[in-house]
Amino acid sequence: MKRLILLAIAILAVLSLAGCSGNGGEGNGNGNGDGNGNGTEAEQWAAYAFDETVTPASGGTGKIETFTIDSISSEDGEIRQFEIEGTYLGKETTQVETAKMVVNQSTYEVVNTTVSTSLECYKVKHHITVVQDETGADHPAWAEITVWIPTSSLETTTQYFWIYPKATYVDSDGNTGGWSYFLTDAMQSEMQDPPAGTTVLYTPIVEGEFYGYDEWTFYGLYGWAWIWFGAFAEGGQQELTVGSWSSGLYSYTCTKGTKSIGSYSFSAWTVEAIWTYEGETAGYKGVFSHDLPLPIYLKVGSSGEGSSNYFEYTLTDIQLQ
């Protein structure tokens, strides 16, 4: 999985430098060719903006109320498959706690405190069941994870690989868990430039266990999707526009079409990139509709040296209100 992360980062770095989505270029290595279209129409993705009014091509408009996701992770041929039934519970202001540790560099004395930050967030509950697990691992019959997603910046928690600063867990066996972590600009500055003679660290507050459910499912939904495609989100550096680009080891395409989800039909963008180097191949594919807060489809994978791994996510149903 670490190899997969490194390959994905390599793809993003190269494509960003190439200006791959700017003009829909193809085949000339600079993104300025004709591509698959004229590049005049461009949109960005309303990433995780759950209060956004969604306007499908057909089926009626509204804000997202519930959604269903089929989530698959595969490592060396062993598949874990989950069904996620999500419910948007609205916006609320919540307190996010972060652990602070100050170390005196002379005496090594450690002072531990807790810092609380007030954040306006989208609150989303997820009911998760196991469809199949070829690894043979045992699981509770179901698990429920509720997350709080900031209505503003999504960048402050991504060093822990997901965008939400707070989550709670409960399952059918009675297990519970909690996770919280948020860095303000001042907290980040304090770690980078601490008071003289001290080291300052801010770390997550963790209670209980999530029994792998957050890693197997939310790494894709709230981690990979943002890491790979956050540049296409509203306010990001890239735009969704029809085109393609290729240069040696790398290729990129963006097309536009129609996708059906439940009783709705959406105008959707499909973004796909492939990277090949020294017998290893990595790629990602994402499908987005401009004002739909969740990806319609997401797949990333890598293969090489006798191994093959991938993650695949499909939004199979939604209800608008």
DRENNUPA-193484 format. One record per residue (C-alpha): residue number from 1; residue in one letter; z, y, x. Coordinates in nm, 2 decimals. Layout:
<recs>
    k  r       w       v       u
  NUM  A       Z       Y       X
...
</recs>
This chain:
<recs>
    k  r       w       v       u
    1  M    0.00    0.00    0.00
    2  K    0.07    0.24    0.29
    3  R   -0.29    0.17    0.41
    4  L   -0.41    0.26    0.06
    5  I   -0.23    0.59    0.08
    6  L   -0.37    0.69    0.42
    7  L   -0.73    0.60    0.31
    8  A   -0.69    0.81   -0.01
    9  I   -0.57    1.11    0.19
   10  A   -0.86    1.07    0.42
   11  I   -1.10    1.08    0.13
   12  L   -0.95    1.39   -0.02
   13  A   -0.94    1.57    0.32
   14  V   -1.31    1.51    0.38
   15  L   -1.43    1.59    0.03
   16  S   -1.23    1.91    0.02
   17  L   -1.37    2.03    0.35
   18  A   -1.72    1.94    0.22
   19  G   -1.69    2.16   -0.08
   20  C   -1.80    1.85   -0.28
   21  S   -1.74    2.00   -0.63
   22  G   -1.86    2.35   -0.56
   23  N   -2.23    2.33   -0.61
   24  G   -2.31    1.97   -0.69
   25  G   -2.49    1.91   -0.37
   26  E   -2.63    1.57   -0.26
   27  G   -2.75    1.41    0.06
   28  N   -2.74    1.71    0.29
   29  G   -2.38    1.69    0.40
   30  N   -2.30    2.05    0.30
   31  G   -2.27    2.02   -0.08
   32  N   -2.55    2.27   -0.15
   33  G   -2.83    2.04   -0.27
   34  D   -2.94    1.97   -0.62
   35  G   -2.71    1.68   -0.69
   36  N   -2.73    1.53   -1.03
   37  G   -2.73    1.86   -1.21
   38  N   -2.75    2.23   -1.17
   39  G   -2.38    2.27   -1.12
   40  T   -2.36    2.57   -1.36
   41  E   -2.11    2.42   -1.60
   42  A   -1.76    2.38   -1.45
   43  E   -1.42    2.30   -1.59
   44  Q   -1.07    2.22   -1.47
   45  W   -0.82    1.97   -1.60
   46  A   -0.51    2.08   -1.80
   47  A   -0.30    1.83   -1.60
   48  Y    0.03    1.72   -1.78
   49  A    0.02    2.03   -2.01
   50  F    0.16    1.84   -2.31
   51  D    0.18    2.14   -2.53
   52  E   -0.19    2.21   -2.49
   53  T   -0.40    2.19   -2.81
   54  V   -0.64    1.90   -2.75
   55  T   -1.00    1.94   -2.89
   56  P   -1.19    1.61   -2.90
   57  A   -1.56    1.60   -2.96
   58  S   -1.47    1.42   -3.28
   59  G   -1.16    1.30   -3.47
   60  G   -0.97    1.63   -3.52
   61  T   -0.77    1.86   -3.30
   62  G   -0.39    1.87   -3.23
   63  K   -0.13    1.84   -2.96
   64  I   -0.06    1.50   -2.82
   65  E    0.21    1.31   -3.00
   66  T    0.19    0.95   -2.87
   67  F   -0.03    0.76   -2.62
   68  T   -0.08    0.40   -2.51
   69  I   -0.17    0.30   -2.15
   70  D   -0.28   -0.03   -1.99
   71  S   -0.16   -0.02   -1.63
   72  I   -0.25   -0.28   -1.37
   73  S   -0.15   -0.31   -1.00
   74  S   -0.29   -0.58   -0.78
   75  E   -0.19   -0.68   -0.43
   76  D   -0.39   -0.95   -0.26
   77  G   -0.50   -1.10   -0.59
   78  E   -0.16   -1.10   -0.76
   79  I   -0.17   -0.88   -1.07
   80  R    0.11   -0.70   -1.25
   81  Q    0.00   -0.56   -1.59
   82  F    0.21   -0.34   -1.81
   83  E    0.16   -0.17   -2.15
   84  I    0.31    0.18   -2.17
   85  E    0.37    0.34   -2.51
   86  G    0.45    0.71   -2.46
   87  T    0.59    0.97   -2.69
   88  Y    0.59    1.35   -2.62
   89  L    0.93    1.48   -2.73
   90  G    0.86    1.85   -2.68
   91  K    0.97    2.12   -2.43
   92  E    1.33    2.18   -2.33
   93  T    1.53    2.35   -2.06
   94  T    1.72    2.09   -1.85
   95  Q    1.95    2.09   -1.55
   96  V    1.81    1.90   -1.25
   97  E    2.07    1.81   -0.99
   98  T    1.99    1.77   -0.62
   99  A    2.22    1.64   -0.34
  100  K    2.28    1.89   -0.06
  101  M    2.41    1.78    0.28
  102  V    2.51    2.03    0.56
  103  V    2.58    1.88    0.90
  104  N    2.76    2.08    1.17
  105  Q    2.56    2.01    1.49
  106  S    2.87    2.06    1.71
  107  T    3.14    1.86    1.53
  108  Y    2.90    1.64    1.32
  109  E    3.12    1.73    1.02
  110  V    2.93    1.66    0.70
  111  V    2.97    1.86    0.38
  112  N    2.82    1.71    0.06
  113  T    2.76    1.92   -0.25
  114  T    2.54    1.91   -0.56
  115  V    2.30    2.19   -0.65
  116  S    2.18    2.23   -1.01
  117  T    1.85    2.40   -1.11
  118  S    1.76    2.50   -1.46
  119  L    1.40    2.41   -1.54
  120  E    1.17    2.43   -1.85
  121  C    1.01    2.09   -1.88
  122  Y    0.80    1.87   -2.10
  123  K    1.01    1.57   -2.21
  124  V    0.82    1.24   -2.24
  125  K    0.96    0.89   -2.33
  126  H    0.78    0.57   -2.22
  127  H    0.84    0.23   -2.37
  128  I    0.72   -0.03   -2.11
  129  T    0.65   -0.40   -2.16
  130  V    0.52   -0.66   -1.92
  131  V    0.18   -0.81   -2.02
  132  Q    0.16   -1.04   -1.72
  133  D    0.31   -1.07   -1.37
  134  E    0.14   -1.32   -1.14
  135  T    0.40   -1.26   -0.87
  136  G    0.65   -1.47   -1.07
  137  A    0.91   -1.19   -1.08
  138  D    1.16   -1.17   -1.37
  139  H    1.17   -0.87   -1.59
  140  P    1.37   -0.74   -1.89
  141  A    1.19   -0.78   -2.22
  142  W    1.13   -0.40   -2.22
  143  A    1.23   -0.08   -2.04
  144  E    1.24    0.28   -2.15
  145  I    1.19    0.56   -1.90
  146  T    1.22    0.93   -2.00
  147  V    1.08    1.19   -1.76
  148  W    1.10    1.57   -1.75
  149  I    0.79    1.73   -1.61
  150  P    0.80    2.10   -1.51
  151  T    0.59    2.34   -1.73
  152  S    0.51    2.54   -1.42
  153  S    0.47    2.41   -1.06
  154  L    0.43    2.04   -1.00
  155  E    0.45    2.06   -0.62
  156  T    0.82    2.05   -0.55
  157  T    0.88    1.68   -0.59
  158  T    0.56    1.52   -0.46
  159  Q    0.71    1.43   -0.13
  160  Y    0.88    1.16   -0.34
  161  F    0.54    1.06   -0.48
  162  W    0.57    1.17   -0.84
  163  I    0.56    1.50   -1.02
  164  Y    0.87    1.47   -1.24
  165  P    1.20    1.60   -1.11
  166  K    1.42    1.41   -1.34
  167  A    1.41    1.06   -1.51
  168  T    1.64    0.82   -1.69
  169  Y    1.61    0.45   -1.74
  170  V    1.74    0.19   -1.98
  171  D    1.62   -0.17   -2.05
  172  S    1.68   -0.46   -2.29
  173  D    1.93   -0.62   -2.05
  174  G    2.16   -0.31   -2.07
  175  N    2.07   -0.18   -1.72
  176  T    2.06    0.20   -1.68
  177  G    1.95    0.44   -1.41
  178  G    1.88    0.80   -1.33
  179  W    1.69    1.00   -1.07
  180  S    1.67    1.37   -1.01
  181  Y    1.54    1.60   -0.73
  182  F    1.40    1.95   -0.73
  183  L    1.35    2.20   -0.45
  184  T    1.33    2.57   -0.51
  185  D    1.16    2.80   -0.26
  186  A    1.50    2.91   -0.13
  187  M    1.61    2.54   -0.08
  188  Q    1.29    2.46    0.11
  189  S    1.34    2.77    0.33
  190  E    1.70    2.67    0.40
  191  M    1.59    2.33    0.53
  192  Q    1.32    2.48    0.75
  193  D    1.54    2.76    0.88
  194  P    1.91    2.65    0.84
  195  P    2.21    2.86    0.94
  196  A    2.27    2.86    1.31
  197  G    2.44    2.54    1.44
  198  T    2.37    2.34    1.12
  199  T    2.12    2.10    0.97
  200  V    2.05    2.12    0.59
  201  L    1.91    1.84    0.39
  202  Y    1.83    1.81    0.02
  203  T    1.79    1.46   -0.12
  204  P    1.75    1.29   -0.46
  205  I    2.05    1.19   -0.67
  206  V    2.00    0.83   -0.77
  207  E    2.21    0.63   -1.02
  208  G    2.17    0.26   -1.10
  209  E    1.83    0.10   -1.08
  210  F    1.48    0.13   -1.23
  211  Y    1.40   -0.23   -1.14
  212  G    1.05   -0.14   -1.01
  213  Y    0.92   -0.01   -1.33
  214  D    0.88    0.34   -1.20
  215  E    0.69    0.23   -0.89
  216  W    0.46   -0.02   -1.06
  217  T    0.36    0.21   -1.35
  218  F    0.45    0.58   -1.27
  219  Y    0.31    0.58   -0.91
  220  G   -0.03    0.58   -1.09
  221  L    0.04    0.79   -1.40
  222  Y    0.25    1.07   -1.24
  223  G    0.18    1.01   -0.86
  224  W   -0.17    0.89   -0.76
  225  A   -0.33    1.09   -1.04
  226  W   -0.19    1.42   -0.92
  227  I   -0.22    1.35   -0.55
  228  W   -0.59    1.26   -0.58
  229  F   -0.70    1.49   -0.86
  230  G   -0.45    1.78   -0.86
  231  A   -0.72    1.99   -0.69
  232  F   -0.92    1.97   -1.02
  233  A   -0.62    2.08   -1.23
  234  E   -0.61    2.43   -1.38
  235  G   -0.55    2.68   -1.10
  236  G   -0.66    2.43   -0.83
  237  Q   -0.92    2.47   -0.56
  238  Q   -1.18    2.24   -0.71
  239  E   -1.38    2.24   -1.03
  240  L   -1.53    1.95   -1.23
  241  T   -1.90    2.00   -1.22
  242  V   -2.20    1.76   -1.23
  243  G   -2.32    1.67   -0.88
  244  S   -2.30    1.44   -0.59
  245  W   -2.25    1.45   -0.22
  246  S   -2.27    1.20    0.07
  247  S   -2.25    1.20    0.44
  248  G   -2.23    0.89    0.66
  249  L   -1.91    0.72    0.57
  250  Y   -1.83    0.91    0.25
  251  S   -1.99    0.96   -0.09
  252  Y   -1.88    1.15   -0.40
  253  T   -2.02    1.18   -0.75
  254  C   -1.92    1.37   -1.06
  255  T   -2.09    1.31   -1.40
  256  K   -2.03    1.41   -1.75
  257  G   -2.05    1.20   -2.07
  258  T   -1.85    1.09   -2.37
  259  K   -1.55    0.86   -2.38
  260  S   -1.37    0.71   -2.69
  261  I   -1.00    0.67   -2.71
  262  G   -0.87    0.52   -3.04
  263  S   -1.02    0.72   -3.32
  264  Y   -1.12    1.01   -3.10
  265  S   -1.42    1.09   -2.89
  266  F   -1.40    1.32   -2.59
  267  S   -1.64    1.50   -2.36
  268  A   -1.53    1.37   -2.02
  269  W   -1.58    1.41   -1.65
  270  T   -1.60    1.10   -1.42
  271  V   -1.51    1.17   -1.06
  272  E   -1.57    0.89   -0.80
  273  A   -1.55    0.88   -0.42
  274  I   -1.59    0.60   -0.17
  275  W   -1.49    0.59    0.20
  276  T   -1.60    0.31    0.44
  277  Y   -1.49    0.28    0.80
  278  E   -1.47   -0.01    1.05
  279  G   -1.49   -0.29    0.79
  280  E   -1.24   -0.12    0.55
  281  T   -1.34    0.04    0.22
  282  A   -1.13    0.26    0.00
  283  G   -1.23    0.44   -0.32
  284  Y   -1.10    0.62   -0.62
  285  K   -1.23    0.69   -0.97
  286  G   -1.09    0.92   -1.24
  287  V   -1.20    1.02   -1.58
  288  F   -1.08    1.35   -1.74
  289  S   -1.13    1.56   -2.05
  290  H   -1.06    1.93   -1.99
  291  D   -0.77    1.98   -2.23
  292  L   -0.63    1.62   -2.25
  293  P   -0.31    1.63   -2.04
  294  L   -0.34    1.27   -1.92
  295  P   -0.63    1.10   -1.73
  296  I   -0.85    0.88   -1.95
  297  Y   -0.90    0.64   -1.67
  298  L   -0.79    0.60   -1.31
  299  K   -0.87    0.34   -1.04
  300  V   -0.80    0.33   -0.67
  301  G   -0.84    0.05   -0.43
  302  S   -0.89   -0.06   -0.07
  303  S   -1.01   -0.37    0.09
  304  G   -1.05   -0.50    0.45
  305  E   -0.90   -0.73    0.71
  306  G   -0.88   -1.01    0.45
  307  S   -0.68   -0.81    0.19
  308  S   -0.76   -0.63   -0.13
  309  N   -0.54   -0.40   -0.33
  310  Y   -0.60   -0.18   -0.63
  311  F   -0.43    0.02   -0.91
  312  E   -0.60    0.07   -1.25
  313  Y   -0.49    0.27   -1.54
  314  T   -0.66    0.30   -1.88
  315  L   -0.56    0.54   -2.17
  316  T   -0.63    0.31   -2.46
  317  D   -0.50    0.51   -2.76
  318  I   -0.36    0.85   -2.85
  319  Q   -0.23    1.02   -3.17
  320  L   -0.25    1.40   -3.21
  321  Q   -0.03    1.61   -3.44
</recs>
